[in-house]
C-alpha cells in the first residue's frame, strides 16, 4: 500500500474536513487483472499525502470512461448528494474520473465550487482549479485521457469492420448461443447453440405459438423468473465467470430475443443481418428456429387490442382468475390480514360496480380450503387423462426457404431504393443476384410443400403427472386455465357452496385429455 496503514487511512466520516471518497473505475474486469489493487494502493497513498482518510469507495467496474461521472452507478449518487456528506474525491489518476474533457472539468469545477478537495495520485496536493497552472495541467491530463479513449474506439471500430467482413462474430453472443474458443482467451473458433439457454428460449417460443392470446412475453418473463432461470444478463455473466446480480427477466428483452433475426443463426450488425457477396445473410450456425417459425412469432407478438381481464398477479394464489362469484359472476379477489389466513372473497360491490349491486351476501372462503377442494376435484376428474400439447410444425422446409429468399430479395430491393447499388458495377451485381434469387424461388415453387402450422401430439404424461411436477402454484394455475376450469363460489346460505366446471366453446378446446 505504498507505506500506508489502511486501518488508519480508512475510517467513517468524522467531520475533520479531510473525509475523502475513494474513486476507482475499470472498463473491463478480468480474473487476472490487478488494476483494482493498484488503484486502491494509489488512492490510499494520495489520501495519506494530504492528511486525509477514506470514508468509502465508489467502485465502478465494467463502466466505460466515456460514461458521465454523474450517471455512473457508484460515483453518481455521491456527486448527486444522495449518499451523505464527504469532503472530496481521491482517484488514482484523472482518467479514473473519466475520459472526457468536459466530464472531468465539470467534476473538478463541482468540487471547487462546493469547497471540496480533488486529489489524484502523482499530483502534489489537491488540485487547485483557481490556479492557472493547475487548471491547465488538469485540462491537459483530461485531454490526454480523451485522446486515448478516441484511439481505443477507433481500434475497436476497425477491428469490428475487419471481423464482420471475415464473417466472424464480435461482441457478446445472443441469448441461446455461445462462442467456442480453441484456446482460453483466444479467437472465436465457431458459434454453437448453448445447450441449456437454447432449450429455455425454444420452450418459450413453443408456448407463445401454442396460445398467443394468453401466453405473452410478460407472462413468460414472470414464469422464467419464478422458475429461477438466469436472465440474459446474468446468464452472460455466468458464461464469462462473473458474479450474477439476481436480475429478473424483462418482457421487452424477452420479446427482442424472440423477434431478432439473430435467433436464425445470422451474423448481426446494428440489428440487421450481415449480407455476404451472394446477397444472402451470413449464417454463423444453426438457428434456434427456422424462418417460418420466425414469421409466426412476428405475427403472434404483433401489437393487438386485447380485452381487459383484470389485474394479474404472480402471488401464490391458485384460483385468482379461476374463481368467480356465484351472486354477481365477477372474479373473486384475495384478502389478507395479520390475524387471519388469506381468503377468496367478492369485493366488487364495495368498489361500486353496477353489476354487483345485488351481491348480498358476498361469498367468502379461506384460500387453502378452496384450493384443496378444487385440487381434489380436478385430479379425480382429469388426473388419469393423457396430456396432449399443441406445437408449431415448421413443415418440410420448402416454405421456410422460400420465405427466406423473399426476405433477402426484399432486403436487396430496399437497399437498391436507398441508392446503395447506383454505381454501374453495383447495379450489375444487383441484377445478377436478384435474378438468381428469382430463379431459385421459381424452382422451389414447383416442389411439394408441407405448410407450417399447429399440430397436436401426446406428451407421454398424465394430468396428475404434470400437476405433481408443477414447480409452484402459478404453474398449477396455468394447468387449470389450460383446461378451462372455472370455480363458482356461493355464500353459505346457498344450496350449493361451490361448483367447479370446464368452459366449453369454439374458442377453447378443454379436452386436452384422452
C-alpha positions in Angstrom: 0.0 0.0 0.0 2.9 2.3 -0.7 3.7 2.6 3.0 0.2 3.5 4.2 -1.7 1.8 7.0 -5.3 1.1 5.8 -6.6 0.8 9.3 -5.7 4.5 9.8 -6.5 5.7 6.3 -10.0 4.1 6.1 -12.5 5.1 8.8 -16.0 6.6 8.9 -16.9 10.2 8.3 -15.9 12.4 11.3 -16.2 15.9 10.0 -12.5 16.6 10.1 -12.5 18.3 6.7 -10.4 15.5 5.1 -13.0 12.8 4.7 -12.4 11.6 1.2 -14.3 9.3 -1.2 -12.1 6.8 -3.0 -12.9 6.6 -6.7 -12.0 3.6 -8.8 -13.1 2.7 -12.3 -12.3 -0.1 -14.8 -13.8 -0.7 -18.2 -13.2 -4.5 -18.3 -12.9 -6.7 -15.2 -10.9 -9.9 -15.8 -9.9 -12.6 -13.4 -6.2 -11.9 -13.9 -6.3 -8.1 -13.6 -4.5 -6.4 -10.8 -5.8 -2.9 -11.6 -8.3 -2.7 -8.6 -5.5 -3.4 -6.1 -3.1 -1.0 -7.8 -5.7 1.7 -7.9 -6.5 1.1 -4.2 -2.9 1.5 -3.2 -2.6 4.7 -5.2 -5.8 6.1 -3.7 -4.7 5.4 -0.1 -1.2 6.9 -0.8 -2.7 10.0 -2.3 -5.2 10.4 0.6 -2.4 10.0 3.2 -0.3 12.6 1.3 -3.0 15.3 2.1 -3.6 14.0 5.6 -7.0 12.6 4.6 -8.8 9.4 5.2 -11.1 7.3 3.1 -14.8 7.1 4.2 -16.0 4.9 1.4 -15.3 3.6 -2.1 -17.1 4.4 -5.4 -16.0 1.4 -7.4 -17.4 1.4 -10.9 -16.3 -1.9 -12.5 -17.3 -2.6 -16.1 -18.0 1.1 -16.7 -16.6 2.9 -19.7 -14.6 6.0 -19.3 -17.0 7.7 -21.7 -19.7 7.5 -19.1 -20.6 10.8 -17.4 -19.5 10.6 -13.8 -22.9 12.0 -12.7 -24.6 8.9 -14.1 -22.1 6.2 -13.0 -23.7 3.6 -10.8 -21.4 4.1 -7.8 -19.9 7.6 -8.1 -23.1 9.2 -9.5 -25.1 9.1 -6.2 -22.3 10.7 -4.3 -22.0 13.5 -6.8 -25.8 14.0 -6.7 -25.5 14.3 -2.9 -27.6 11.1 -2.3 -25.1 9.2 -0.2 -24.2 11.5 2.6 -21.5 14.1 3.4 -17.9 13.9 2.2 -15.1 16.4 1.8 -13.7 15.5 -1.6 -12.7 12.9 -4.1 -9.4 11.0 -4.5 -8.6 8.8 -7.5 -5.5 7.0 -8.9 -5.4 9.3 -11.9 -7.5 11.9 -13.8 -8.6 9.3 -16.3 -10.3 7.3 -13.4 -12.7 10.3 -13.1 -13.5 10.0 -16.8 -12.1 10.0 -20.3 -13.9 13.1 -21.5 -12.6 16.6 -21.1 -16.0 18.2 -20.4 -16.9 15.5 -17.8 -13.6 15.8 -16.0 -13.8 19.6 -15.9 -17.4 19.5 -14.7 -16.4 17.2 -11.9 -13.4 19.3 -11.0 -15.3 22.6 -11.0 -18.1 21.0 -9.0 -15.6 20.1 -6.3 -14.1 23.6 -6.4 -17.4 25.4 -6.3 -18.6 23.3 -3.3 -15.3 23.8 -1.4 -14.3 20.1 -1.7 -11.0 18.6 -2.4 -10.0 16.8 -5.6 -6.9 14.6 -5.2 -5.2 12.3 -7.7 -2.1 10.1 -7.2 1.0 11.7 -8.6 -0.1 15.3 -8.2 1.4 17.3 -5.4 -1.5 18.1 -3.0 -5.2 18.8 -4.0 -5.9 20.2 -7.4 -6.5 24.0 -7.3 -8.5 24.9 -10.4 -8.4 28.6 -9.5 -4.7 28.4 -10.2 -3.9 28.8 -13.9 -1.1 26.3 -13.9 -3.0 23.6 -12.0 -6.1 24.2 -14.2 -4.0 23.9 -17.4 -2.3 20.7 -16.2 -5.7 19.1 -15.1 -7.1 20.0 -18.5 -4.2 18.5 -20.4 -4.4 15.2 -18.4 -8.1 15.1 -19.1 -7.4 15.8 -22.8 -4.8 13.0 -22.9 -7.4 10.6 -21.4 -9.9 11.7 -24.0 -7.4 11.2 -26.9 -6.6 7.7 -25.5 -10.4 6.9 -25.5 -10.7 8.0 -29.1 -7.8 5.8 -30.1 -9.4 2.8 -28.3 -12.7 3.5 -30.0 -11.0 3.8 -33.4 -9.2 0.5 -33.0 -12.4 -1.2 -31.9 -14.3 0.1 -34.9 -11.6 -1.1 -37.3 -11.4 -4.5 -35.6 -15.2 -4.8 -35.8 -15.3 -4.0 -39.5 -12.5 -6.4 -40.3 -14.1 -9.2 -38.2 -17.5 -8.6 -39.8 -16.0 -8.7 -43.3 -14.5 -12.1 -42.5 -17.9 -13.4 -41.4 -16.8 -13.8 -37.8 -18.8 -12.6 -34.7 -17.6 -9.9 -32.4 -19.1 -8.7 -29.1 -21.4 -10.7 -26.9 -23.3 -13.8 -28.1 -27.1 -13.6 -28.4 -29.1 -15.5 -25.8 -29.3 -19.1 -26.8 -25.8 -19.2 -28.4 -22.2 -19.4 -27.2 -18.8 -18.8 -28.6 -16.3 -21.7 -28.8 -12.6 -21.0 -28.5 -9.9 -23.5 -29.0 -7.6 -21.8 -26.5 -8.6 -19.9 -23.4 -8.9 -16.2 -24.2 -8.1 -16.9 -27.9 -10.1 -16.0 -31.0 -13.6 -17.3 -31.5 -13.3 -20.6 -33.4 -17.1 -21.1 -34.1 -20.5 -20.4 -32.7 -22.9 -23.1 -31.4 -26.2 -23.3 -29.6 -26.0 -23.1 -25.8 -27.3 -26.5 -24.6 -29.5 -25.0 -21.8 -30.3 -21.5 -22.9 -31.4 -22.7 -26.4 -33.8 -25.2 -24.7 -35.2 -22.4 -22.5 -35.9 -20.0 -25.3 -37.3 -22.6 -27.6 -39.8 -23.6 -25.0 -40.9 -20.0 -24.6 -41.4 -19.8 -28.4 -43.4 -23.0 -28.4 -45.6 -21.9 -25.5 -46.4 -18.5 -27.2 -47.1 -20.0 -30.6 -49.5 -22.6 -29.0 -51.6 -20.0 -27.2 -50.6 -16.4 -28.1 -53.8 -15.0 -26.6 -52.9 -16.0 -23.0 -49.1 -16.7 -23.2 -47.3 -13.4 -23.6 -43.7 -12.2 -23.1 -44.9 -10.7 -19.8 -46.3 -14.0 -18.5 -43.3 -15.9 -19.8 -40.8 -13.5 -18.2 -42.7 -13.9 -14.9 -42.6 -17.7 -15.3 -38.9 -17.8 -16.0 -38.2 -15.6 -13.0 -40.2 -17.8 -10.7 -38.5 -20.9 -12.1 -35.1 -19.4 -11.2 -33.9 -19.3 -14.8 -31.0 -16.8 -15.1 -31.9 -13.7 -17.0 -30.0 -13.0 -20.2 -27.6 -10.6 -18.4 -27.0 -13.0 -15.5 -26.6 -15.9 -18.0 -23.9 -14.0 -19.9 -22.2 -13.1 -16.6 -22.0 -16.8 -15.6 -20.7 -17.7 -19.1 -17.8 -15.3 -18.6 -17.1 -16.2 -15.0 -18.6 -13.1 -13.4 -21.0 -12.8 -10.4 -24.7 -12.6 -11.1 -26.9 -9.8 -9.7 -30.2 -11.7 -9.5 -31.8 -9.6 -12.2 -35.3 -10.7 -13.2 -36.4 -11.4 -16.8 -37.9 -8.4 -18.6 -40.7 -8.8 -21.1 -39.2 -6.3 -23.5 -35.8 -8.1 -23.6 -37.6 -11.5 -24.0 -39.6 -10.1 -26.9 -36.5 -8.7 -28.5 -34.8 -12.1 -28.3 -37.8 -13.8 -29.9 -38.1 -11.3 -32.8 -34.5 -10.8 -33.6 -33.1 -12.5 -36.7 -30.1 -13.4 -34.6 -32.2 -16.4 -33.5 -31.9 -17.7 -37.1 -28.2 -18.0 -36.5 -27.3 -14.9 -38.6 -24.3 -12.6 -38.0 -25.9 -9.3 -37.0 -24.8 -5.6 -37.2 -26.9 -2.8 -35.8 -29.9 -5.1 -35.5 -29.8 -6.4 -39.1 -28.2 -9.5 -40.7 -24.8 -9.0 -42.4 -25.1 -9.8 -46.1 -22.4 -11.8 -48.0 -21.3 -11.3 -51.6 -24.0 -13.5 -52.8 -26.7 -11.3 -51.2 -27.5 -13.8 -48.5 -27.3 -13.3 -44.7 -24.1 -14.7 -43.2 -25.0 -17.7 -41.1 -22.9 -18.5 -38.0 -24.5 -21.7 -37.0 -27.9 -23.4 -37.0 -30.7 -21.2 -35.7 -32.9 -21.6 -32.7 -35.7 -22.0 -35.2 -36.4 -21.5 -38.9 -37.7 -18.6 -41.0 -41.3 -19.9 -40.9 -41.2 -20.0 -37.1 -39.7 -16.6 -37.0 -42.5 -15.2 -39.1 -45.1 -17.0 -37.0 -43.6 -15.4 -33.9 -43.8 -12.0 -35.5 -47.5 -12.5 -36.1 -48.1 -13.8 -32.6 -46.3 -11.0 -31.0 -47.6 -8.2 -33.2 -49.4 -5.4 -31.2 -53.1 -6.1 -30.9 -56.0 -5.0 -28.8 -56.9 -7.5 -26.1 -59.8 -7.3 -23.7 -59.1 -6.3 -20.2 -59.3 -9.3 -17.9 -58.5 -7.7 -14.6 -55.2 -7.3 -12.7 -53.0 -10.3 -13.0 -50.9 -11.5 -10.0 -47.8 -13.6 -9.6 -48.5 -14.2 -5.9 -49.1 -17.7 -4.6 -52.9 -17.9 -5.1 -54.1 -20.8 -7.2 -57.6 -19.6 -8.0 -57.3 -15.9 -8.9 -58.6 -15.6 -12.5 -60.2 -19.0 -12.0 -62.8 -18.5 -9.2 -66.0 -16.5 -9.8 -68.7 -15.1 -7.6 -72.0 -17.1 -7.7 -74.0 -14.0 -6.9 -72.7 -11.4 -9.4 -70.5 -13.6 -11.6 -67.4 -11.3 -11.3 -64.0 -12.8 -10.5 -63.0 -13.3 -6.9 -60.1 -11.5 -5.3 -57.9 -12.3 -2.3 -57.8 -10.6 1.1 -55.1 -10.9 3.6 -54.7 -9.7 7.2 -52.3 -10.2 10.0 -54.7 -12.2 12.2 -56.4 -14.4 9.5 -55.2 -16.6 6.7 -55.7 -15.5 3.0 -59.2 -15.9 1.7 -61.1 -15.6 -1.6 -63.9 -13.0 -1.5 -66.1 -11.0 -3.8 -65.3 -7.3 -3.2 -66.7 -5.7 -6.3 -69.9 -4.4 -4.6 -67.7 -2.4 -2.2 -66.0 -1.0 -5.3 -69.3 0.4 -6.6 -69.6 -1.9 -9.6 -73.2 -1.8 -11.1 -73.1 -5.5 -12.0 -72.6 -6.3 -8.3 -75.2 -4.0 -6.7 -77.3 -7.0 -5.5 -74.3 -9.2 -4.4 -75.5 -9.7 -0.8 -74.1 -11.5 1.0 -70.8 -11.7 -0.8 -69.2 -15.2 -0.7 -66.0 -15.7 1.2 -63.9 -18.8 1.9 -60.4 -19.4 3.2 -58.0 -19.9 0.3 -56.4 -23.1 1.4 -59.8 -24.8 1.9 -61.0 -23.9 -1.6 -57.6 -24.7 -3.2 -57.6 -28.2 -1.6 -61.2 -29.0 -2.7 -60.6 -27.8 -6.3 -57.3 -29.8 -6.5 -59.1 -32.9 -5.3 -61.9 -32.5 -7.8 -59.6 -31.7 -10.7 -57.4 -34.7 -10.1 -60.3 -37.1 -9.7 -61.9 -35.7 -12.9 -58.9 -35.4 -15.1 -55.9 -36.9 -13.3 -55.7 -40.1 -15.4 -56.1 -38.4 -18.7 -53.1 -38.2 -21.2 -51.8 -34.8 -21.8 -51.6 -33.6 -25.4 -49.6 -30.5 -26.4 -50.1 -28.1 -29.3 -46.8 -27.3 -31.0 -45.7 -25.5 -34.1 -44.7 -27.6 -37.1 -42.5 -25.7 -39.5 -43.3 -28.0 -42.4 -40.8 -29.7 -44.8 -38.5 -26.7 -45.1 -39.6 -25.6 -48.6 -41.9 -22.8 -47.3 -39.1 -21.8 -44.9 -36.5 -21.4 -47.7 -39.0 -19.5 -49.9 -39.7 -17.1 -47.1 -36.0 -16.6 -46.5 -35.4 -15.9 -50.2 -38.3 -13.4 -50.3 -36.9 -11.7 -47.2 -33.4 -11.5 -48.9 -34.9 -10.1 -52.1 -36.9 -7.5 -50.1 -33.7 -6.5 -48.3 -31.8 -6.1 -51.5 -34.7 -4.2 -53.1 -34.8 -1.8 -50.1 -31.0 -1.2 -50.3 -31.4 -0.5 -54.1 -34.1 2.0 -53.4 -31.9 3.6 -50.8 -29.3 4.2 -53.5 -26.7 1.6 -52.4 -26.4 0.0 -55.9 -26.5 3.0 -58.2 -22.9 2.6 -59.4 -22.7 0.6 -62.7 -20.7 -2.3 -61.2 -23.0 -2.5 -58.2 -26.1 -2.3 -60.4 -24.8 -5.2 -62.5 -24.2 -7.2 -59.3 -27.6 -6.4 -58.0 -29.4 -7.5 -61.2 -27.4 -10.8 -61.2 -28.1 -11.6 -57.6 -31.8 -10.6 -57.8 -32.3 -12.8 -60.9 -30.5 -15.7 -59.2 -32.8 -15.4 -56.3 -35.8 -15.3 -58.5 -34.8 -18.5 -60.3 -34.2 -20.3 -57.0 -37.6 -19.1 -55.9 -39.3 -20.3 -59.0 -37.7 -23.8 -58.7 -38.9 -24.1 -55.1 -42.4 -23.1 -56.0 -42.9 -26.3 -58.1 -41.6 -28.6 -55.3 -44.2 -30.3 -52.9 -44.7 -28.3 -49.8 -45.9 -29.1 -46.3 -47.1 -25.8 -44.9 -46.2 -24.9 -41.3 -48.9 -25.0 -38.7 -50.0 -26.1 -35.3 -50.2 -29.8 -34.6 -51.3 -31.8 -31.5 -49.1 -34.6 -30.2 -49.1 -36.7 -27.0 -46.5 -35.8 -24.3 -46.4 -39.2 -22.6 -47.5 -37.9 -19.2 -50.9 -37.7 -17.4 -52.6 -34.7 -15.9 -51.7 -36.0 -12.5 -48.0 -36.3 -13.5 -47.9 -32.7 -14.7 -49.7 -31.5 -11.6 -47.2 -33.1 -9.4 -44.2 -31.8 -11.4 -45.5 -28.2 -11.4 -42.8 -26.1 -9.7 -45.2 -23.7 -8.0 -48.7 -22.5 -7.5 -48.6 -20.3 -10.6 -47.8 -23.4 -12.7 -50.8 -25.2 -11.3 -53.0 -22.2 -12.1 -51.8 -22.4 -15.7 -52.8 -26.0 -15.8 -56.3 -25.1 -14.6 -56.6 -22.3 -17.1 -55.3 -24.6 -19.9 -58.2 -26.9 -19.2 -60.7 -24.0 -19.0 -61.6 -24.7 -15.4 -63.8 -22.2 -13.6 -64.9 -22.4 -10.0 -68.1 -20.6 -8.9 -68.4 -19.8 -5.2 -71.7 -19.2 -3.4 -72.5 -17.7 0.0 -73.2 -20.0 3.0 -76.9 -19.6 2.7 -77.0 -21.0 -0.8 -78.0 -24.6 -1.5 -74.5 -25.2 -3.1 -71.3 -23.8 -1.6 -69.1 -24.1 -4.7 -69.2 -25.5 -8.2 -66.3 -26.4 -10.5 -66.6 -26.9 -14.2 -65.0 -26.5 -17.6 -65.6 -23.8 -20.2 -66.8 -25.3 -23.5 -67.0 -23.3 -26.7 -65.5 -22.9 -30.2 -62.7 -20.6 -28.9 -61.4 -23.2 -26.4 -60.9 -26.9 -26.6 -60.9 -28.1 -23.0 -60.4 -31.8 -24.0 -56.7 -31.7 -23.5 -57.0 -35.3 -22.3 -58.0 -38.6 -23.7 
